[in-house]
Amino acid sequence: MNPHALDRLDDLGRRIVVALQRDGRASWRAIADVVGASVTTVARRGQQLLADGVVKVAVVPALSAGGPYASFWVRINCRPGMAMAVAATLSAHQDVRFCSTVSGEYDLMAEIIVRGGATNQLSVVEGLRSIDGVERWRSDLIMHVYKVSFQWGRQLYGELLGSEPEEDDGRSVDPVDCGPDHFDAADLEILSVLREDGRETFQRIADRLGINESSVRRRFDRLRAGHCVEVHTLVSSAALGMNSETLMTIKVSPSRIQAVGEELAHHPSVRFLASLVADNSLLCEVITPSVQELHTFLNDFLARLDGVEGWSASMELLYLKRAFVETPWWSSETKVPGLLAELGV
């Protein structure tokens, strides 16, 4: 990785990344039209951002592709000096969807997907709880997801692209009925390639797998049209000038949980929002350009919502995994001593 890969991007780099957040498989020509630069310039810069690990595009199956599941939010305390080692082990596990080191009361937070439903929690969680270095473990069932957003358009589009964002930032997230029977062996082989490189061309996938390019394209288009796959663009928030990522547990009066959830889901700074089974609470991930703007969100918006009784918060220090994909600035060759030294490990 380029040693400056995690530095804040310049204007063109940010424009390209924001366009990729809208559609990670958009052609360089389509992205060039959006950002207002030549195709040659955009393609060269975009490919460099991908090669440097500043941004990663990955295609993953929808959660329901593995059959029935339950989602658990986990908060972990580790023995002194063991947080990064535990985080690395967690991130390597196939059932961990999200993992981040955090400040505050806990050392790590993670989302674990339990296939088969909540009754199978013990078989999955016990193995993870026994990771060397784990000292304390708290898990809560995620009951309902109000919002998942990998786009920061309502914060950045006006400045960067001069256009209105797509109206998807505040919608509720309903489960997709796209079970294992929607995929055959060839579909899974295609997705295995696209998980590693979500922008791989259909022709190169076809050559690699020994099937027709038209078949690869048709299969992918069918899965995407049926919402059986998700295209994610992962990028360090700091690279886009977003310097404050916060995970919050918000306590809400029972009769107001739904209403507060709906109001929060429409706020542009809220990236993830879900209700937890414990303590009449909402789990909320907030991203803002600065701590001052986080202060404004808390005091001028959240504190004024009818039904909010209080909250606890932790700053995200380094997220290692999101949407089942390890981030480029953490995985494989990027686990360098310099990065660990910056984190005080």
Contacts in CASP RR format, 6 or more apart in sequence:
PFRMAT RR
TARGET T0000
AUTHOR 0000-0000-0000
METHOD contacts of the structure
MODEL  1
MNPHALDRLDDLGRRIVVALQRDGRASWRAIADVVGASVTTVARRGQQLL
ADGVVKVAVVPALSAGGPYASFWVRINCRPGMAMAVAATLSAHQDVRFCS
TVSGEYDLMAEIIVRGGATNQLSVVEGLRSIDGVERWRSDLIMHVYKVSF
QWGRQLYGELLGSEPEEDDGRSVDPVDCGPDHFDAADLEILSVLREDGRE
TFQRIADRLGINESSVRRRFDRLRAGHCVEVHTLVSSAALGMNSETLMTI
KVSPSRIQAVGEELAHHPSVRFLASLVADNSLLCEVITPSVQELHTFLND
FLARLDGVEGWSASMELLYLKRAFVETPWWSSETKVPGLLAELGV
1 52 0 8 1.000
1 53 0 8 1.000
1 328 0 8 1.000
1 329 0 8 1.000
1 333 0 8 1.000
1 334 0 8 1.000
1 336 0 8 1.000
2 52 0 8 1.000
2 53 0 8 1.000
2 54 0 8 1.000
5 52 0 8 1.000
5 53 0 8 1.000
5 54 0 8 1.000
5 329 0 8 1.000
6 54 0 8 1.000
6 236 0 8 1.000
6 238 0 8 1.000
6 239 0 8 1.000
6 329 0 8 1.000
7 239 0 8 1.000
8 238 0 8 1.000
8 239 0 8 1.000
8 240 0 8 1.000
8 241 0 8 1.000
9 17 0 8 1.000
9 49 0 8 1.000
9 54 0 8 1.000
9 239 0 8 1.000
9 240 0 8 1.000
11 160 0 8 1.000
12 35 0 8 1.000
12 37 0 8 1.000
12 41 0 8 1.000
12 42 0 8 1.000
12 45 0 8 1.000
13 45 0 8 1.000
13 46 0 8 1.000
13 49 0 8 1.000
14 156 0 8 1.000
14 160 0 8 1.000
14 239 0 8 1.000
14 240 0 8 1.000
14 241 0 8 1.000
15 34 0 8 1.000
15 35 0 8 1.000
15 36 0 8 1.000
15 37 0 8 1.000
15 160 0 8 1.000
15 161 0 8 1.000
16 31 0 8 1.000
16 35 0 8 1.000
16 42 0 8 1.000
16 45 0 8 1.000
16 46 0 8 1.000
16 49 0 8 1.000
17 49 0 8 1.000
17 54 0 8 1.000
17 55 0 8 1.000
17 233 0 8 1.000
17 235 0 8 1.000
17 239 0 8 1.000
17 240 0 8 1.000
18 151 0 8 1.000
18 152 0 8 1.000
18 153 0 8 1.000
18 156 0 8 1.000
18 157 0 8 1.000
18 160 0 8 1.000
18 161 0 8 1.000
18 240 0 8 1.000
19 26 0 8 1.000
19 31 0 8 1.000
19 34 0 8 1.000
19 35 0 8 1.000
19 161 0 8 1.000
20 26 0 8 1.000
20 31 0 8 1.000
20 55 0 8 1.000
20 57 0 8 1.000
20 233 0 8 1.000
21 150 0 8 1.000
21 151 0 8 1.000
21 152 0 8 1.000
21 153 0 8 1.000
21 233 0 8 1.000
21 235 0 8 1.000
22 34 0 8 1.000
22 151 0 8 1.000
22 153 0 8 1.000
22 166 0 8 1.000
23 30 0 8 1.000
23 231 0 8 1.000
24 57 0 8 1.000
24 198 0 8 1.000
24 199 0 8 1.000
24 231 0 8 1.000
24 233 0 8 1.000
25 57 0 8 1.000
25 59 0 8 1.000
25 198 0 8 1.000
25 199 0 8 1.000
25 231 0 8 1.000
28 39 0 8 1.000
28 42 0 8 1.000
28 43 0 8 1.000
28 46 0 8 1.000
29 39 0 8 1.000
31 42 0 8 1.000
32 38 0 8 1.000
32 39 0 8 1.000
32 41 0 8 1.000
32 42 0 8 1.000
32 43 0 8 1.000
34 161 0 8 1.000
35 42 0 8 1.000
35 160 0 8 1.000
35 161 0 8 1.000
46 55 0 8 1.000
49 55 0 8 1.000
50 56 0 8 1.000
50 57 0 8 1.000
50 199 0 8 1.000
53 328 0 8 1.000
53 329 0 8 1.000
53 334 0 8 1.000
54 235 0 8 1.000
54 236 0 8 1.000
54 239 0 8 1.000
54 328 0 8 1.000
55 233 0 8 1.000
55 234 0 8 1.000
55 235 0 8 1.000
55 239 0 8 1.000
55 328 0 8 1.000
56 233 0 8 1.000
56 234 0 8 1.000
56 235 0 8 1.000
56 325 0 8 1.000
56 327 0 8 1.000
56 328 0 8 1.000
57 197 0 8 1.000
57 198 0 8 1.000
57 199 0 8 1.000
57 231 0 8 1.000
57 232 0 8 1.000
57 233 0 8 1.000
57 234 0 8 1.000
58 194 0 8 1.000
58 195 0 8 1.000
58 196 0 8 1.000
58 197 0 8 1.000
58 198 0 8 1.000
58 231 0 8 1.000
58 232 0 8 1.000
58 234 0 8 1.000
58 323 0 8 1.000
58 325 0 8 1.000
59 191 0 8 1.000
59 194 0 8 1.000
59 195 0 8 1.000
59 198 0 8 1.000
59 229 0 8 1.000
59 230 0 8 1.000
59 231 0 8 1.000
59 232 0 8 1.000
60 191 0 8 1.000
60 195 0 8 1.000
60 229 0 8 1.000
60 230 0 8 1.000
60 232 0 8 1.000
60 323 0 8 1.000
60 324 0 8 1.000
60 325 0 8 1.000
61 178 0 8 1.000
61 183 0 8 1.000
61 191 0 8 1.000
61 228 0 8 1.000
61 229 0 8 1.000
61 230 0 8 1.000
62 176 0 8 1.000
62 178 0 8 1.000
62 227 0 8 1.000
62 228 0 8 1.000
62 229 0 8 1.000
62 230 0 8 1.000
63 69 0 8 1.000
63 71 0 8 1.000
63 113 0 8 1.000
63 175 0 8 1.000
63 176 0 8 1.000
64 175 0 8 1.000
64 176 0 8 1.000
64 177 0 8 1.000
64 178 0 8 1.000
64 179 0 8 1.000
65 178 0 8 1.000
65 179 0 8 1.000
65 180 0 8 1.000
65 182 0 8 1.000
65 183 0 8 1.000
65 228 0 8 1.000
66 115 0 8 1.000
66 179 0 8 1.000
66 180 0 8 1.000
67 115 0 8 1.000
67 116 0 8 1.000
67 179 0 8 1.000
67 180 0 8 1.000
68 115 0 8 1.000
68 116 0 8 1.000
68 117 0 8 1.000
69 113 0 8 1.000
69 114 0 8 1.000
69 115 0 8 1.000
69 116 0 8 1.000
69 117 0 8 1.000
70 113 0 8 1.000
70 114 0 8 1.000
70 116 0 8 1.000
70 117 0 8 1.000
70 118 0 8 1.000
70 120 0 8 1.000
70 121 0 8 1.000
70 141 0 8 1.000
70 142 0 8 1.000
71 97 0 8 1.000
71 111 0 8 1.000
71 112 0 8 1.000
71 113 0 8 1.000
71 114 0 8 1.000
71 141 0 8 1.000
71 142 0 8 1.000
71 145 0 8 1.000
71 274 0 8 1.000
72 111 0 8 1.000
72 112 0 8 1.000
72 113 0 8 1.000
72 114 0 8 1.000
72 118 0 8 1.000
72 121 0 8 1.000
72 125 0 8 1.000
72 139 0 8 1.000
72 140 0 8 1.000
72 141 0 8 1.000
72 142 0 8 1.000
73 109 0 8 1.000
73 110 0 8 1.000
73 111 0 8 1.000
73 139 0 8 1.000
73 140 0 8 1.000
73 141 0 8 1.000
73 142 0 8 1.000
73 274 0 8 1.000
73 276 0 8 1.000
73 283 0 8 1.000
74 108 0 8 1.000
74 109 0 8 1.000
74 110 0 8 1.000
74 111 0 8 1.000
74 112 0 8 1.000
74 125 0 8 1.000
74 128 0 8 1.000
74 137 0 8 1.000
74 138 0 8 1.000
74 139 0 8 1.000
75 105 0 8 1.000
75 106 0 8 1.000
75 108 0 8 1.000
75 109 0 8 1.000
75 137 0 8 1.000
75 138 0 8 1.000
75 139 0 8 1.000
76 86 0 8 1.000
76 106 0 8 1.000
76 107 0 8 1.000
76 108 0 8 1.000
76 109 0 8 1.000
76 110 0 8 1.000
76 134 0 8 1.000
76 136 0 8 1.000
76 137 0 8 1.000
76 138 0 8 1.000
77 106 0 8 1.000
77 107 0 8 1.000
77 134 0 8 1.000
77 135 0 8 1.000
77 136 0 8 1.000
77 137 0 8 1.000
78 86 0 8 1.000
78 107 0 8 1.000
78 108 0 8 1.000
78 133 0 8 1.000
78 134 0 8 1.000
78 135 0 8 1.000
79 133 0 8 1.000
79 134 0 8 1.000
79 135 0 8 1.000
81 345 0 8 1.000
82 132 0 8 1.000
82 133 0 8 1.000
83 101 0 8 1.000
83 107 0 8 1.000
83 108 0 8 1.000
83 345 0 8 1.000
84 101 0 8 1.000
84 340 0 8 1.000
84 343 0 8 1.000
84 345 0 8 1.000
85 132 0 8 1.000
85 133 0 8 1.000
86 107 0 8 1.000
86 108 0 8 1.000
86 131 0 8 1.000
86 132 0 8 1.000
86 133 0 8 1.000
86 134 0 8 1.000
87 99 0 8 1.000
87 100 0 8 1.000
87 101 0 8 1.000
87 108 0 8 1.000
87 320 0 8 1.000
88 320 0 8 1.000
88 335 0 8 1.000
89 131 0 8 1.000
89 132 0 8 1.000
90 96 0 8 1.000
90 99 0 8 1.000
90 108 0 8 1.000
90 110 0 8 1.000
90 128 0 8 1.000
90 131 0 8 1.000
90 320 0 8 1.000
90 321 0 8 1.000
91 99 0 8 1.000
91 320 0 8 1.000
91 321 0 8 1.000
91 326 0 8 1.000
91 330 0 8 1.000
91 331 0 8 1.000
92 326 0 8 1.000
93 128 0 8 1.000
94 324 0 8 1.000
95 112 0 8 1.000
95 113 0 8 1.000
95 114 0 8 1.000
95 115 0 8 1.000
95 124 0 8 1.000
95 128 0 8 1.000
96 110 0 8 1.000
96 111 0 8 1.000
96 112 0 8 1.000
96 113 0 8 1.000
96 128 0 8 1.000
96 321 0 8 1.000
96 324 0 8 1.000
97 110 0 8 1.000
97 111 0 8 1.000
97 112 0 8 1.000
97 113 0 8 1.000
97 321 0 8 1.000
97 322 0 8 1.000
97 323 0 8 1.000
97 324 0 8 1.000
98 109 0 8 1.000
98 110 0 8 1.000
98 111 0 8 1.000
98 319 0 8 1.000
98 321 0 8 1.000
98 322 0 8 1.000
98 323 0 8 1.000
99 108 0 8 1.000
99 109 0 8 1.000
99 110 0 8 1.000
99 111 0 8 1.000
99 319 0 8 1.000
99 320 0 8 1.000
99 321 0 8 1.000
100 108 0 8 1.000
100 109 0 8 1.000
100 110 0 8 1.000
100 247 0 8 1.000
100 316 0 8 1.000
100 317 0 8 1.000
100 318 0 8 1.000
100 319 0 8 1.000
100 320 0 8 1.000
101 107 0 8 1.000
101 108 0 8 1.000
101 316 0 8 1.000
101 317 0 8 1.000
101 318 0 8 1.000
101 319 0 8 1.000
101 320 0 8 1.000
101 343 0 8 1.000
102 108 0 8 1.000
102 109 0 8 1.000
102 247 0 8 1.000
102 314 0 8 1.000
102 315 0 8 1.000
102 316 0 8 1.000
102 317 0 8 1.000
103 314 0 8 1.000
103 315 0 8 1.000
103 317 0 8 1.000
104 314 0 8 1.000
104 315 0 8 1.000
105 312 0 8 1.000
105 314 0 8 1.000
106 314 0 8 1.000
109 247 0 8 1.000
109 314 0 8 1.000
111 142 0 8 1.000
112 124 0 8 1.000
112 125 0 8 1.000
112 128 0 8 1.000
112 139 0 8 1.000
114 120 0 8 1.000
114 121 0 8 1.000
114 124 0 8 1.000
114 125 0 8 1.000
115 124 0 8 1.000
118 141 0 8 1.000
121 139 0 8 1.000
125 137 0 8 1.000
125 139 0 8 1.000
128 134 0 8 1.000
129 137 0 8 1.000
140 276 0 8 1.000
140 277 0 8 1.000
140 278 0 8 1.000
140 281 0 8 1.000
140 283 0 8 1.000
141 276 0 8 1.000
141 277 0 8 1.000
141 278 0 8 1.000
142 274 0 8 1.000
142 275 0 8 1.000
142 276 0 8 1.000
142 277 0 8 1.000
142 283 0 8 1.000
143 274 0 8 1.000
143 275 0 8 1.000
143 276 0 8 1.000
143 277 0 8 1.000
144 274 0 8 1.000
144 275 0 8 1.000
145 172 0 8 1.000
145 173 0 8 1.000
145 272 0 8 1.000
145 273 0 8 1.000
145 274 0 8 1.000
146 172 0 8 1.000
146 173 0 8 1.000
146 261 0 8 1.000
146 262 0 8 1.000
146 264 0 8 1.000
146 265 0 8 1.000
146 273 0 8 1.000
146 274 0 8 1.000
146 275 0 8 1.000
146 282 0 8 1.000
147 169 0 8 1.000
147 170 0 8 1.000
147 171 0 8 1.000
147 172 0 8 1.000
147 173 0 8 1.000
147 264 0 8 1.000
147 265 0 8 1.000
147 270 0 8 1.000
147 271 0 8 1.000
147 272 0 8 1.000
147 273 0 8 1.000
148 173 0 8 1.000
148 271 0 8 1.000
148 272 0 8 1.000
149 168 0 8 1.000
149 169 0 8 1.000
149 170 0 8 1.000
149 270 0 8 1.000
149 271 0 8 1.000
149 272 0 8 1.000
150 232 0 8 1.000
150 233 0 8 1.000
150 234 0 8 1.000
150 271 0 8 1.000
150 323 0 8 1.000
151 165 0 8 1.000
151 166 0 8 1.000
151 168 0 8 1.000
151 169 0 8 1.000
152 240 0 8 1.000
152 242 0 8 1.000
152 268 0 8 1.000
152 271 0 8 1.000
152 287 0 8 1.000
153 165 0 8 1.000
153 169 0 8 1.000
153 268 0 8 1.000
154 165 0 8 1.000
154 169 0 8 1.000
154 268 0 8 1.000
155 242 0 8 1.000
155 268 0 8 1.000
155 269 0 8 1.000
155 287 0 8 1.000
155 289 0 8 1.000
156 240 0 8 1.000
157 163 0 8 1.000
157 164 0 8 1.000
157 165 0 8 1.000
158 164 0 8 1.000
169 266 0 8 1.000
169 268 0 8 1.000
170 265 0 8 1.000
170 266 0 8 1.000
171 265 0 8 1.000
172 262 0 8 1.000
172 265 0 8 1.000
176 226 0 8 1.000
176 227 0 8 1.000
176 228 0 8 1.000
178 226 0 8 1.000
178 227 0 8 1.000
178 228 0 8 1.000
179 228 0 8 1.000
182 223 0 8 1.000
182 228 0 8 1.000
183 191 0 8 1.000
183 223 0 8 1.000
183 228 0 8 1.000
186 209 0 8 1.000
186 211 0 8 1.000
186 215 0 8 1.000
186 219 0 8 1.000
187 219 0 8 1.000
187 223 0 8 1.000
189 209 0 8 1.000
190 205 0 8 1.000
190 209 0 8 1.000
190 216 0 8 1.000
190 219 0 8 1.000
190 220 0 8 1.000
191 223 0 8 1.000
191 229 0 8 1.000
193 200 0 8 1.000
193 205 0 8 1.000
193 208 0 8 1.000
193 209 0 8 1.000
194 200 0 8 1.000
194 205 0 8 1.000
194 220 0 8 1.000
194 229 0 8 1.000
195 325 0 8 1.000
198 231 0 8 1.000
202 213 0 8 1.000
202 216 0 8 1.000
202 217 0 8 1.000
202 220 0 8 1.000
203 213 0 8 1.000
205 216 0 8 1.000
206 212 0 8 1.000
206 213 0 8 1.000
206 215 0 8 1.000
206 216 0 8 1.000
209 216 0 8 1.000
220 229 0 8 1.000
223 229 0 8 1.000
224 231 0 8 1.000
230 323 0 8 1.000
232 322 0 8 1.000
232 323 0 8 1.000
232 325 0 8 1.000
234 322 0 8 1.000
234 323 0 8 1.000
234 325 0 8 1.000
234 327 0 8 1.000
234 328 0 8 1.000
236 327 0 8 1.000
236 329 0 8 1.000
237 243 0 8 1.000
237 245 0 8 1.000
237 287 0 8 1.000
241 289 0 8 1.000
242 287 0 8 1.000
242 288 0 8 1.000
242 289 0 8 1.000
243 288 0 8 1.000
243 289 0 8 1.000
243 290 0 8 1.000
243 291 0 8 1.000
244 286 0 8 1.000
244 287 0 8 1.000
244 288 0 8 1.000
244 289 0 8 1.000
244 290 0 8 1.000
244 291 0 8 1.000
244 293 0 8 1.000
244 294 0 8 1.000
244 315 0 8 1.000
245 285 0 8 1.000
245 286 0 8 1.000
245 287 0 8 1.000
245 315 0 8 1.000
245 316 0 8 1.000
245 319 0 8 1.000
246 285 0 8 1.000
246 286 0 8 1.000
246 287 0 8 1.000
246 288 0 8 1.000
246 294 0 8 1.000
246 313 0 8 1.000
246 314 0 8 1.000
246 315 0 8 1.000
246 316 0 8 1.000
247 283 0 8 1.000
247 284 0 8 1.000
247 285 0 8 1.000
247 313 0 8 1.000
247 314 0 8 1.000
247 315 0 8 1.000
247 316 0 8 1.000
248 283 0 8 1.000
248 284 0 8 1.000
248 285 0 8 1.000
248 286 0 8 1.000
248 311 0 8 1.000
248 312 0 8 1.000
248 313 0 8 1.000
248 314 0 8 1.000
249 276 0 8 1.000
249 279 0 8 1.000
249 281 0 8 1.000
249 282 0 8 1.000
249 283 0 8 1.000
249 284 0 8 1.000
249 311 0 8 1.000
249 312 0 8 1.000
249 313 0 8 1.000
250 260 0 8 1.000
250 264 0 8 1.000
250 281 0 8 1.000
250 282 0 8 1.000
250 283 0 8 1.000
250 284 0 8 1.000
250 302 0 8 1.000
250 308 0 8 1.000
250 310 0 8 1.000
250 311 0 8 1.000
251 279 0 8 1.000
251 280 0 8 1.000
251 281 0 8 1.000
251 308 0 8 1.000
251 309 0 8 1.000
251 310 0 8 1.000
251 311 0 8 1.000
252 260 0 8 1.000
252 261 0 8 1.000
252 280 0 8 1.000
252 281 0 8 1.000
252 282 0 8 1.000
252 307 0 8 1.000
252 308 0 8 1.000
252 309 0 8 1.000
253 280 0 8 1.000
253 307 0 8 1.000
253 309 0 8 1.000
254 280 0 8 1.000
256 306 0 8 1.000
256 307 0 8 1.000
256 308 0 8 1.000
257 275 0 8 1.000
257 280 0 8 1.000
257 282 0 8 1.000
259 306 0 8 1.000
259 307 0 8 1.000
260 282 0 8 1.000
260 305 0 8 1.000
260 306 0 8 1.000
260 307 0 8 1.000
260 308 0 8 1.000
261 273 0 8 1.000
261 275 0 8 1.000
261 282 0 8 1.000
263 305 0 8 1.000
264 270 0 8 1.000
264 273 0 8 1.000
264 282 0 8 1.000
264 284 0 8 1.000
264 302 0 8 1.000
264 305 0 8 1.000
265 273 0 8 1.000
267 297 0 8 1.000
267 301 0 8 1.000
269 286 0 8 1.000
269 287 0 8 1.000
269 288 0 8 1.000
269 293 0 8 1.000
269 297 0 8 1.000
270 284 0 8 1.000
270 285 0 8 1.000
270 286 0 8 1.000
271 285 0 8 1.000
271 286 0 8 1.000
271 287 0 8 1.000
272 283 0 8 1.000
272 284 0 8 1.000
272 285 0 8 1.000
273 282 0 8 1.000
273 283 0 8 1.000
273 284 0 8 1.000
273 285 0 8 1.000
274 282 0 8 1.000
274 283 0 8 1.000
275 281 0 8 1.000
275 282 0 8 1.000
275 283 0 8 1.000
276 282 0 8 1.000
276 283 0 8 1.000
280 309 0 8 1.000
285 316 0 8 1.000
286 294 0 8 1.000
286 297 0 8 1.000
288 294 0 8 1.000
288 297 0 8 1.000
298 311 0 8 1.000
302 308 0 8 1.000
302 311 0 8 1.000
317 343 0 8 1.000
318 329 0 8 1.000
318 330 0 8 1.000
318 343 0 8 1.000
319 327 0 8 1.000
320 326 0 8 1.000
320 327 0 8 1.000
320 330 0 8 1.000
320 331 0 8 1.000
321 327 0 8 1.000
321 330 0 8 1.000
326 332 0 8 1.000
328 334 0 8 1.000
329 339 0 8 1.000
330 339 0 8 1.000
END
